[in-house]
Amino acid sequence: MSFDALALRREFPLFAAVPAPFHYLDSAATSQIHGAALDALVRHESTRRANVARGTYRLAEAATAAYEEARAAAARFLNAADAGEIVFTSGATAALNLVAGAFGATLQAGDEVIVSLAEHHSNLVPWQLLRDRTGVVLRFLPLAADGRIATEALPAMLTPRSRLIALTHCSNVTGALTDVPAVVAAARAVGARVLLDGAQRVQHGPVDVQALGVDFYAFSGHKCYGPGGVGVLWGRGEALAALPPVVAGGGMVGEVTPERTDFAPPPQRFEAGTPPIAAAVGLGAALDWMAGLPWPAIHAHERALLDRLLRGLAGLPGLRLLGPADAAARHPIVSFDLAGLHPHDVCQVLDRHGVALRGGNLCAQPLMRHFDVAGANRASIAPYTTAEDVDALLAGLADAIRVLT
């Protein structure tokens, strides 16, 4: 099945609004919002803006119905067992912090949380804070030379005190995919839970949390063609039910007296105050749109562009690829170091060519140290990326090397 990226591109309002030349290769940081998501967000704010869950008039009931349908859309996208397993947050960072706060409250000093040196700061710093606050032991999975998580080291690392393994599903630096079956098998052998940071995985198609066998999954709306300011934490029903709330306020309570409070069941227990209602509605529309896409054809399209990019990068002097050289071992996220050139300078030269590229430590400083670099440039490919985008990047990099050296 063929795939027409240019036709898809026309469904994203921004590409018509920004003057040419414009080559957007920063979808790993923020994808563009699809028209269906934008329309749903605006329609909600224009026709049924009201608070949810507690209003008894028609407008509030319509808003609540739209919000809960967005929850159902997220459940369908993840193949969750029940929509009640979906908690809306402000993003993946908030979702990961929610687990660190709630699951962390069930831990004791000496209990172990395992992460890796490849994590985004959002799946590292919350666990450091938990360690410093409670005495939980934080252990780190090592990395292979190409930056992939050495999941084969897990069985020897785990102990009867291991309680949670929290890892990226797909690296935001290398695009490398984590061997989730190996992680789940090792965790189950000692009774540990598994949390995946799916922020970089969800933009490449629906996820089946049942097949993955994990306990928690987090992602952001703005990375999967939806609005900003909204994210999802999926938790297995019994795993969520065992967690205490971490933020208190309206909407997450049952009976409140001066002496005590009864808390609502999940997901309301974790959605104190007014949630990101319109953003959630927009995200639901984005996820439903994504679910209907021809993903095998899109994956073939992305793989062809990734191969094209890797071949072009291999011909540039002084360029070092970070991550697996094998395209089959990664999603289309490509980071690289240009010897002697600062990533920000490279980005500025590329901007003159109309190329939007990311540069810096990519919120993954331990992984940067593993590669012995202070920062890197990163190109990320999405379904709307074209061969022209890749060729413009390669031409811009050749110019950056000429100008900056």
Residue pairs with C-beta under 8 A, 6 or more apart in sequence:
1 294
1 296
1 297
2 297
3 294
3 297
3 298
3 300
3 301
3 383
5 301
5 383
5 384
5 385
5 386
6 386
8 383
8 384
9 15
9 384
9 386
10 16
11 34
11 35
11 36
12 32
12 33
12 34
12 35
12 225
12 384
13 33
13 35
13 38
14 24
14 32
14 33
15 22
15 24
15 32
15 384
20 354
21 353
21 354
21 392
22 354
22 356
23 353
23 354
23 355
23 356
23 388
23 389
23 392
23 393
24 32
24 356
24 384
24 385
24 389
25 355
25 356
25 357
25 379
25 380
25 381
25 385
25 389
25 393
26 356
26 357
26 358
26 378
26 380
27 203
27 223
27 380
27 381
27 382
27 385
28 172
28 200
28 203
28 223
28 333
28 358
28 378
28 380
29 223
29 358
29 380
30 222
30 223
30 228
31 203
31 222
31 223
31 224
31 225
31 382
32 225
32 382
32 384
33 222
33 225
33 226
33 227
33 282
33 286
34 225
34 226
34 285
34 286
34 289
36 285
36 286
36 288
36 289
37 225
37 226
37 227
37 282
37 283
37 285
37 286
37 289
38 227
38 282
39 285
40 281
40 282
40 284
40 285
41 227
41 278
41 279
41 281
41 282
41 285
44 63
44 66
44 277
44 278
44 281
44 282
45 278
48 59
48 62
48 63
48 66
49 59
49 63
49 278
50 57
50 59
50 60
50 62
50 63
51 60
51 63
51 274
51 277
52 60
52 63
52 64
52 67
52 274
52 275
52 277
53 64
53 67
53 251
53 268
54 60
54 250
54 251
55 61
55 63
55 64
63 277
66 277
66 281
67 275
67 277
67 280
67 281
68 83
69 281
69 284
70 88
70 280
70 281
70 283
70 284
70 285
71 83
71 86
71 88
71 267
71 280
71 284
72 83
72 284
73 283
73 284
73 285
73 287
73 288
74 80
74 83
74 86
74 88
74 232
74 234
74 283
74 284
74 287
75 82
75 83
75 85
75 86
75 234
76 287
76 288
76 291
77 202
77 206
77 207
77 287
77 288
77 290
77 291
78 86
78 206
78 207
78 208
78 209
78 217
78 232
78 234
79 206
79 207
79 208
79 209
79 210
79 211
80 86
80 209
80 210
80 234
81 210
81 236
81 237
82 237
84 237
84 265
84 266
84 267
85 234
85 235
85 236
85 237
85 240
85 266
85 267
86 232
86 233
86 234
86 267
87 95
87 98
87 232
87 233
87 234
87 235
87 240
87 266
87 267
87 270
87 271
88 230
88 231
88 232
88 267
88 271
88 275
88 276
88 280
89 95
89 98
89 218
89 230
89 231
89 232
89 233
89 270
90 229
90 230
90 231
90 276
91 220
91 221
91 222
91 228
91 229
91 230
91 231
92 122
92 197
92 198
92 199
92 218
92 219
92 220
92 223
92 231
93 122
93 220
93 231
94 231
95 218
95 219
95 231
95 232
95 233
96 122
96 123
96 126
96 166
96 195
96 197
96 218
97 122
97 126
98 233
98 246
98 270
99 166
99 195
99 216
99 218
99 233
99 235
100 126
100 127
100 129
100 130
101 126
101 130
101 246
102 243
102 244
102 245
102 246
102 270
103 163
103 164
103 193
103 195
103 216
103 243
104 130
104 134
104 136
105 243
105 244
105 246
106 242
106 243
106 244
107 113
107 130
107 134
107 136
107 163
108 134
108 135
108 136
109 134
109 135
109 136
110 135
110 136
110 137
110 161
111 136
111 137
111 161
111 162
111 163
112 136
112 137
112 138
112 139
112 158
112 159
112 161
112 162
112 163
113 127
113 130
113 131
113 136
113 137
113 138
113 139
113 163
113 164
113 165
113 166
114 139
114 140
114 141
114 154
114 157
114 158
114 162
114 164
114 165
114 166
114 192
115 123
115 124
115 127
115 138
115 139
115 140
115 141
115 165
115 166
115 167
116 140
116 141
116 142
116 143
116 149
116 167
116 168
117 140
117 141
117 142
117 143
117 366
117 367
117 370
118 143
118 147
118 148
118 149
118 167
118 168
118 171
118 173
118 174
118 176
118 364
118 366
118 367
118 370
119 166
119 167
119 168
119 197
119 364
119 366
119 367
120 168
120 172
120 197
120 199
120 363
120 364
121 363
121 364
121 365
122 197
122 199
122 363
123 166
123 167
123 168
123 195
123 197
124 366
127 136
127 138
127 166
128 138
130 136
130 138
131 137
131 138
137 161
139 157
141 149
141 150
141 151
141 153
141 154
141 157
141 167
142 150
142 153
143 149
143 150
143 367
143 370
144 150
146 174
146 176
146 323
146 324
146 325
147 171
147 173
147 174
147 176
147 322
147 323
147 324
147 367
147 370
147 371
148 174
148 176
148 323
148 324
148 329
149 167
149 168
149 176
149 178
149 179
151 178
151 179
151 182
151 183
151 186
152 182
154 165
154 182
154 183
154 186
155 186
155 189
158 186
158 187
158 189
158 190
158 192
159 190
160 190
162 187
162 190
162 192
163 192
163 193
164 192
164 193
164 194
164 195
165 183
165 186
165 187
165 192
165 193
165 194
165 195
166 194
166 195
166 197
167 178
167 183
167 194
167 195
167 196
167 197
168 178
168 196
168 197
168 200
169 177
169 178
169 180
169 196
169 197
169 198
169 200
169 201
169 207
169 217
170 176
170 177
170 178
170 198
170 200
170 201
170 204
170 331
170 333
171 178
171 200
171 323
171 330
171 333
171 364
171 367
172 199
172 200
172 333
172 362
172 363
172 364
172 378
173 322
173 323
173 333
173 335
173 362
173 364
173 367
173 368
173 376
173 378
174 322
174 323
174 324
174 330
174 333
174 335
174 367
175 200
175 323
175 324
175 330
175 331
175 332
175 333
175 334
176 323
176 324
176 329
176 330
177 201
177 329
177 330
177 331
178 196
180 194
180 196
180 212
180 213
180 214
181 213
183 194
184 194
184 212
184 213
184 214
187 193
187 194
193 215
193 216
193 239
194 213
194 214
194 215
194 216
195 214
195 215
195 216
195 217
195 218
196 212
196 214
196 216
196 217
196 218
197 218
197 219
198 207
198 217
198 218
198 219
199 218
199 219
199 220
199 223
200 223
200 331
200 333
201 207
201 219
201 331
202 219
202 223
202 224
203 223
203 224
203 225
203 382
204 295
204 298
204 299
204 302
204 331
204 332
205 290
205 293
205 295
205 298
205 299
206 287
206 290
206 291
206 295
207 217
209 217
209 234
209 236
214 236
215 235
215 236
215 239
216 233
216 234
216 235
216 236
216 239
217 232
217 233
217 234
218 231
218 232
218 233
218 234
219 231
219 232
220 230
220 231
221 227
221 228
221 229
221 230
221 231
221 232
221 279
221 280
221 282
221 283
221 286
222 228
222 229
222 230
224 283
224 286
224 287
224 290
225 286
225 289
225 290
226 279
226 282
226 283
226 285
226 286
226 287
227 278
227 279
227 282
227 283
227 286
228 279
229 276
229 279
230 276
230 279
230 280
230 282
230 283
232 283
233 270
235 243
235 266
237 266
240 266
240 267
240 269
240 270
241 265
241 266
243 266
243 269
243 270
244 263
245 252
245 263
245 269
245 270
245 272
246 270
247 270
247 272
247 273
248 261
248 272
249 272
249 273
250 272
250 273
250 274
251 264
251 268
251 271
251 272
251 273
251 274
251 275
252 263
252 264
252 268
252 269
252 270
252 271
252 272
253 261
253 262
253 263
253 264
254 261
254 262
254 263
254 264
255 261
255 262
256 262
263 269
293 383
298 383
301 383
302 331
302 332
302 381
302 382
302 383
302 385
303 327
303 332
305 332
305 381
305 385
305 386
305 387
305 389
305 390
306 327
306 330
306 332
306 334
306 381
307 327
308 387
308 390
308 391
309 332
309 334
309 379
309 381
309 390
309 393
309 394
310 321
310 325
310 327
310 334
312 390
312 391
312 393
312 394
313 319
313 321
313 334
313 336
313 394
313 397
314 321
316 338
316 394
316 397
316 398
316 401
317 401
318 338
318 339
318 340
318 341
318 401
318 405
319 336
319 337
319 338
319 339
319 397
320 336
320 337
320 338
320 339
321 334
321 335
321 336
322 335
322 336
322 337
322 371
322 373
322 376
323 330
323 334
323 335
324 330
332 380
332 381
332 385
333 378
333 379
333 380
333 381
334 378
334 379
334 380
334 381
335 362
335 376
335 377
335 378
335 379
336 376
336 377
336 378
337 371
337 373
337 376
337 377
338 346
338 377
338 397
338 400
338 401
340 404
340 405
341 400
341 401
341 404
341 405
342 359
342 375
343 359
343 360
343 375
343 376
343 377
344 359
344 360
345 400
345 404
346 357
346 359
346 377
346 397
346 400
346 404
347 357
347 358
347 359
347 377
349 396
349 399
349 400
349 403
349 404
350 356
350 357
350 393
350 396
350 397
350 400
352 396
353 392
353 395
353 396
353 399
354 392
355 389
355 392
355 393
355 396
357 377
357 378
357 379
357 393
357 396
358 377
358 378
358 379
358 380
359 375
359 376
359 377
359 378
360 375
360 376
361 368
361 374
361 375
361 376
362 368
362 375
362 376
362 378
368 374
368 375
368 376
379 393
381 390
